[in-house]
């Protein structure tokens, strides 16, 4: 299940893309448009800046903006930054310890296929697919 952190992060990015005027957009404006607590968004955008999805500036004229063009962001990267791995089982995570039951596991192919479908779906969707044109 995708938590509010992941869903709100996508909403913030859509809002920033749709309201891009070349400058920084105050978080209070995003919070008001989205109907989300500014305090909660502060926590979320801090992680988004640290993860390289957004750039922020404080002070007069400050706020947040995208680091890249909307078509250069996949929804998968946003979700994985905010939620962690999309791996369906621990043995499919990056850098997972080899599973001692891997050779006899009758379900790993099922979980691997589901994981691939999930990754392909979210990584095949770009921020630009979600923004309103014009």
C-alpha positions as CSV (number, residue, x, y, z in Angstrom):
1,X,0.0,0.0,0.0
2,X,1.3,3.5,-0.9
3,X,1.1,5.7,2.2
4,X,0.2,9.4,2.3
5,X,3.9,10.3,2.1
6,X,4.2,8.7,-1.4
7,X,0.8,10.0,-2.6
8,X,1.4,13.5,-1.3
9,X,4.9,13.6,-2.8
10,X,3.4,13.0,-6.2
11,X,0.8,15.6,-5.6
12,X,3.4,18.1,-4.6
13,X,5.4,17.4,-7.8
14,X,2.3,17.7,-10.0
15,X,1.5,21.0,-8.3
16,X,5.0,22.4,-8.7
17,X,5.0,21.3,-12.4
18,X,1.6,22.9,-13.1
19,X,2.4,26.1,-11.4
20,X,6.0,26.5,-12.6
21,X,6.8,30.1,-13.3
22,X,10.6,29.7,-13.4
23,X,10.9,30.6,-9.7
24,X,10.5,29.0,-6.4
25,X,6.9,28.2,-5.2
26,X,6.1,28.8,-1.6
27,X,5.1,25.6,0.3
28,X,2.2,27.4,1.9
29,X,0.7,27.9,-1.6
30,X,1.1,24.2,-2.5
31,X,-0.4,23.2,0.9
32,X,-3.4,25.5,0.3
33,X,-4.0,24.3,-3.3
34,X,-3.7,20.7,-2.2
35,X,-5.6,20.9,1.0
36,X,-2.6,19.3,2.9
37,X,-1.1,20.5,6.2
38,X,2.0,22.7,5.5
39,X,3.7,21.1,8.5
40,X,3.3,17.6,7.1
41,X,4.4,18.8,3.7
42,X,7.6,20.3,5.3
43,X,8.6,16.8,6.4
44,X,7.9,15.3,3.0
45,X,9.7,18.0,0.9
46,X,12.7,17.8,3.2
47,X,13.1,14.1,2.1
48,X,12.4,15.1,-1.5
49,X,15.2,17.7,-1.5
50,X,17.6,15.3,0.1
51,X,16.7,12.7,-2.5
52,X,17.3,15.0,-5.4
53,X,13.7,15.4,-6.6
54,X,13.3,19.0,-5.6
55,X,15.5,22.0,-4.9
56,X,14.5,24.5,-2.1
57,X,15.4,28.0,-1.1
58,X,14.6,29.8,2.1
59,X,13.8,33.4,2.7
60,X,11.9,36.0,0.6
61,X,11.2,34.5,-2.8
62,X,11.9,31.1,-1.5
63,X,10.1,27.8,-1.8
64,X,10.5,24.7,-3.9
65,X,10.8,23.7,-7.5
66,X,11.6,20.7,-9.6
67,X,15.2,19.9,-10.4
68,X,14.4,18.4,-13.8
69,X,11.7,18.6,-16.5
70,X,8.5,16.7,-15.6
71,X,9.1,14.1,-18.4
72,X,12.4,13.2,-16.7
73,X,10.8,12.0,-13.5
74,X,9.3,8.5,-13.2
75,X,6.6,7.9,-10.7
76,X,8.5,4.9,-9.6
77,X,11.5,6.9,-8.4
78,X,9.2,9.2,-6.4
79,X,7.4,6.3,-4.7
80,X,10.6,4.4,-4.0
81,X,12.2,7.5,-2.4
82,X,9.2,8.1,-0.2
83,X,8.2,4.5,0.5
84,X,11.3,2.5,0.2
85,X,11.7,-0.5,-2.1
86,X,8.8,-1.8,-4.1
87,X,10.2,-5.3,-3.7
88,X,7.4,-7.7,-2.9
89,X,9.5,-9.9,-0.7
90,X,12.8,-9.3,1.1
91,X,14.8,-11.7,-1.0
92,X,14.2,-9.5,-4.1
93,X,15.4,-6.3,-2.5
94,X,18.7,-4.8,-3.8
95,X,21.7,-6.1,-1.8
96,X,19.5,-8.8,-0.1
97,X,21.3,-11.7,1.5
98,X,21.1,-14.8,-0.6
99,X,18.1,-16.9,0.5
100,X,19.0,-20.3,1.8
101,X,15.8,-21.7,0.3
102,X,16.2,-20.1,-3.1
103,X,17.0,-23.4,-4.9
104,X,13.8,-25.0,-3.6
105,X,11.5,-22.0,-3.4
106,X,8.3,-22.6,-5.4
107,X,7.0,-19.0,-5.0
108,X,10.0,-16.8,-5.9
109,X,9.0,-16.7,-9.6
110,X,5.6,-15.5,-8.7
111,X,6.9,-12.7,-6.5
112,X,9.6,-11.8,-9.0
113,X,7.0,-11.5,-11.8
114,X,4.7,-9.3,-9.6
115,X,7.7,-7.1,-8.6
116,X,8.6,-6.7,-12.3
117,X,5.1,-5.7,-13.2
118,X,5.0,-3.2,-10.4
119,X,8.4,-1.6,-11.4
120,X,7.5,-1.6,-15.1
121,X,4.1,0.1,-14.3
122,X,5.5,2.9,-12.0
123,X,8.7,3.4,-14.0
124,X,6.7,3.6,-17.2
125,X,4.7,6.5,-15.9
126,X,6.3,10.0,-15.8
127,X,5.3,13.1,-14.0
128,X,4.5,14.7,-17.3
129,X,1.8,12.1,-17.8
130,X,-0.1,13.4,-14.8
131,X,0.1,17.1,-15.3
132,X,-2.7,19.1,-16.9
133,X,-1.7,20.5,-20.2
134,X,-2.8,24.1,-20.8
